[in-house]
Amino acid sequence: DTEVTQTPKHLVMGMTNKKSLKCEQHMGHRAMYWYKQKAKKPPELMFVYSYEKLSINESVPSRFSPECPNSSLLNLHLHALQPEDSALYLCASSQVPGQGGLYGYTFGSGTRLTVV
Amino acid sequence: GESVGLHLPTLSVQEGDNSIINCAYSNSASDYFIWYKQESGKGPQFIIDIRSNMDKRQGQRVTVLLNKTVKHLSLQIAATQPGDSAVYFCAENMSKGGSGNTGKLIFGQGTTLQVKP
């Protein structure tokens, strides 16, 4: 299995809702990442998990809360989001932090989030 | 802040021609670079990577060139096909300059490749 799987693929949520995005990989990668991508823009790094511990938070607002329950799973908990948070949320993994390995950082297909 | 950038937002080529997509980076300590292809509605797909101790790497129909002197990266696609139409991003692995990797992969602005039949 050489994929990063993200669920759900699409999510519409209200500004008072609480929802979670899920990411899973079974490649034995020990680094996992969350990126946010607005339309026609490059992905922007949000969080880096290294060996299940949060190593980088790119000054992301607290309404985004990451969690890494184990080495295969990465969640992003969402609460009290704003319409401007609507974007494609991408999860990625790599063998070790900062090193892409044979196939670089592997990205999932993303969750298209719309905040209404 | 430091970032990786691309020279052209859009590149239009004829099917069968070669394509060259360029990228400039600003962190001279970065040691690893990746080219990604992103099609509409999908996540970035790995194309090819190169480490800073190399200046050229070839894959199937693609070649990446790295010029550390001028901090320039390029992606060459041979015999461009309609299926190559997508947005192409270069990405830079931010280094701490000797004290290890940051784990931060930073993307350039992207070039949209349009292939005309």
Interface residues (C-beta under 8 A of the other chain):
Chain A: V4 Q6 A31 Y33 K40 K41 P42 P43 E44 L45 V48 S50 S55 I56 L90 A92 P97 G98 Q99 G100 Y103 G104 Y105 T106 F107 G108 S109 G110 R112
Chain B: Y32 I34 Y36 G41 K42 G43 P44 Q45 F46 D49 F89 A91 N93 M94 S95 G100 N101 T102 G103 K104 L105 I106 F107 G108 Q109 G110
